[in-house]
Amino acid sequence: MTDTPHATPPKKIPADATAEAEVPDLGETDYSDDQTSRMIAPVIVSTRAATGVTEDRSAPVIAEFAKKIGFFTRPPVLIPDGEGVLAALSELLVQIEPAVIITSGGTGLTPDDLTPEFTKPLLDKEIPGIMEAVRAHGRTKNPLASLSRGVAGVTGKTVIVNLPGSPKAVREGMEVLVQVLPHLCDQVADIRDHEAWDSEE
């Protein structure tokens, strides 16, 4: 970021976060605070997409919904399933600190579905209601939505949300997220709309 570069990583990032996984190439990292305040950074957790076997179709869905609420998406980070999630999240938090990171993939029950396990240690606060709403909405379309183990929460000034890997499930998740992300990000950044906040009390 050009306005306020980060000299130290956020407090929750383990010192050895990237010791056992290759640090992903983030590409462009030089953004202003105005840009990052409405930035969504997609992280696509898919071995097949990361190795070029298949084309990622989840990031375009995230971008489609981001545009509807005045957010923009940076190019997605594509990583294999497994421990690379921690390295990718850590690098994004240190190098960019976007308003939102949305992961897609790795929320199921196979041995290398570890996205929630590598997300939770980074969170300052969990927001269980977000994933409750995402799963409830998903169940109206597919009862298997209950099997997604994704988590959501905040670390520093960044909201992190785990969505499943299929583009259909990502679309259903984004249908929920667009209803809360603008207000949520304002709360996290402590931009107070007093009338809106008073209505919650």
N, C-alpha and C positions, 0 to 999 in steps of 0.2 A: 504494500500500500504506500502511496506517495505521501499522504498527509501525516500519518502516525505509524511509522514502521515499528514492528515488534522486535524488541531486543531479547526477550525471554519468552519461552513457551507458556501457555496457560497452565495453571497449577496442577490440573488433573492428568496431564500427559506424562506417562511413565518415562523415566530417563532412557530406558532401553526399548522404547516404543518401536523403533525401526531396526532393532538389532538383528532380528531373525527374518525380516522380510525386506524385499527390495523396495527402496523408496521410489514412489511413482514420480514420473515427470509431469509436473502440473502445467507446463507451458507458461503462458502469461500469468504473472503474479503481481504486476504493478498496477494496482487499482486505487482510486481515491476513496475516502470515507463515504462520499455521496454515492459512489457506485456500489460499494459493499453493503451499504445500509438497505439496499433492495436487491441483493444478489442471492440467487439460489445456485448452489454448487452441487450438481449431480455426481454421485459415485456409483458406478455400475459394477456390481459384484457378480461377475460371470466369467468363468474360465473360458468358455467357448467364445464369448465376445472379446475378451481380452487377448486371446490368441488368434483372432481373425477368422475363426471357423464359422461364426454367425455374425450378422449385423445387429448391433444394439438397436432396439426399437422402444426402449423405455425413456431414454433422455429426451427424445422429441415430444413425448407425451408431457413430461414435466415442463418443458419449454412452452408448450401450447397453453397450459393452465397458468404458468407464471405470467405470461403476457396479459392474461385476462385481469390480473390484479395489480398490474403496473410493476411487476418484478421482471428481472431479466436473468437468464441462465448463462453461466460461463460454460466453456466446453467441458464435457463430462470426463471424469477420470475413470478409466476402465481397468479393473484389477481382477485377478483370479479369485475364486472362492477361497476362504480361509483367513490366515493371519495377516494378509496384506491389507485388510480393512483398517487395522489399527494404524499402520503406517500412512495410509491415504488420509484418514481423518486427521491424524496428528499434523501432517504437512499442511493441509488446508487451514487448520486452526492457527498454525504458527505463521505461515507465509501470507495468508489472505484474510482470515477471520470473516468469512461471509456471514450475512444475516441468517442464512439457512443452508444446511447440508441435507440433502435427501439421498439416502442410499436405496438402491433397488437390487434385491437379491440376497441370498444367504440367510433368510429368516425361517427356513423350514426345519426339517428334522434329520436330514442326512448328516453324516459325520463332518463334512466340511461346511455345513451351514452354521457359521459362527459370527455373523454380523452383530447380533445382539450382545454376544459375549464380549466383543471388542469395542462396542459402543458404550456400554454401561460404565466402565471405569473412567470414561472421560466426562461423564455428566456431573454437573454441580447439583442439578435438580431434575428429577424425572417428572414427566407430565403424562401420567397414565391415561387421563381422559381422552387424549388425542388418539391413542391406539385403540382404546375401547370404542371410540366413534368410528374409526377406520374399519375395525373388524365387524362392528354391527352393520355398517353400510354394506360391506362386502358380503355379509351373510344373506342380504336380501337378493343377491345375484348368484351366490355360490356358497353352500354350507361349509365347504372346505376352507373358507376364509378364516375360520376359527383356529386353524392350525398354524397361522402365521405368528411367529414369536417376536415380531418387531417391537422396539421400544422407541420412546420419544422423550426428549428433555432438552435442557439448556446447559451449555458450558460457556462461561464468559458471556459474550454478547451474541453467541451463535445458537440457533435452534437446530437440533439434529433429529431427523425422523427416519426410521427404517421402514421401507415399503417392500413388499414381495418382488419377485423378479419378473413376473409376466407383465407385458404391456397392459393387458386388461386389468390386472390387479392394481397396477400403478395408476391407471386412469380412475379407477374407483377410489383409490386413496387420495388422489389429487382433488376429486370432487368434494371431499371433506376438508382437505387442507386449505383450499382457497377461501373457505368461509372463516378461517381463524388466523391465518398467517399474518395479514396486515396488522391486526390488533395485537396479536401475540408479539410480533417483532417490535412494535412500538413499546409494549410493556417491557420487553427485555432491554431495549435501548433507553428506557425510562423517559420516553416521549409521552407525556401524559395528556390525554384528552379527558379532562375532569368529568365532563358530562357522561361519557361512556363508562368511565371507571365507577362513578357514583351509582350507575344503574346496576352494577354488579353487587353492590353491598346490601 
